[in-house]
Amino acid sequence: RDMEMRMMYQGMKLDDYFKYTGQTREQVRDMYKPTATERVMNQLVIEAVMKAEEIKADDAEIDAEIAKFAEQNKKSLEEFKGMLSEGDKAYFAEIASMQKTLAFLKANAE
């Protein structure tokens, strides 16, 4: 999903990526599987901390994450937000909450 979102915001469809690289969905999946497995394990730990500590990003933190993608696509924040589906908005809220949790972990590890 992450790769698909990155492609979408770069104006490319995942199927176009497969055609361009000459790879199949299965080949790409196999190539990224070890990294994806590690990322999922890390994400589960972060989500557990997020839940236990009741960490949730606020609107400003979510907008900051969206703004990063808007800037990459040379769009204003409001213009970019207007293009997002509810699922996309939830995705950015999750990213912002995870970033906030990582900051919490770093602050408490020192």
N, C-alpha and C positions, 0 to 999 in steps of 0.2 A: 504494500500500500504506500509506503514511504517513497519508494522509487517512482511509483505511478504519479503521486502528488508532485514530486520534483519535476517530472517530465511535463506534466500538465502546465505548471507555472512557467515552464520554459517554452511553452507553445508547441509541445510535441506529444503525440499519443504514444502509449507504450507499444502498440503494434507497429508504429513507424520506427521506433527504436529497434525492434526485432528485425525489421526489414533492413534497416541501415547497417546493423552489425552482423546480419546473417545468422543470428542465433535464434533458437526457439525459446519459448517461455520456459520449458523444462530445463534447457541448458543454463539459462540465466538463474533460474531457481536453484539448480545444483551448485552453481558457482558461488552464489551468495548464502547458501544454507549454513555453513559453519559460522559466518559472521552474524547472520540473522539469529541463529540459536543463542549465541552469546548476548546479543542485544536484547532478546526476549527475556533471558534470565535476569539481566541487569534491570530491565524495565519492570519486571515483577517485584524486584526488591525495592525499587524506587516507589512503585505504586503502593507497596505495603507500608512504607514509611509515610507516604503522602496520606494514606488513610488513617494510620495510627496517630499522626500529628495533626490531622484535619487541615492539611495545607491545600489551599485552592487559590489560583491566580485571580486577581481582580481584573476589571475591565481594562485598566491602563496597561497592565502587564500583558494581557491578551493582545491589545492593540499594538504593543511594541513588537510582539512576534509577527503579527500580520504585516506591520510596517516594513519589516525586513524583506518579506517577499514582495511587497508592493514596490519597494525601491529597486529590487532586482529586475522587476518588470516595467520599470519606468512609469509607474502609475501612482496617483495620490492614494493615501490611505483610504479615504472615503470611496474613491472610484473602485479600488481593489476590493474593499469590503462588500460593495454592491454586486460583485461578481461571485461571491462565495455562497455556496449552498449551506444549509443547516449542518450537514455532515462536515463540511470544510471548517465551519466555525467551531464545531466541537473538536476537531483535530487541532486547531490552533490553541484552543483553551487547554487541551491536554498537554501540548508542547509547553505552554507557559507555566502550567502547574508543575510539570516535571522539572523545568528550569528552576522554579522557585524551591522545589524540594532539594535539588542538587545544591543550591546555594545554602539551604538550611543545613544539609549534611556537611558541607565544607566548613561552615561557620562553627558547627558543633564538634568538628574533628580537630580543631586547632587548640 
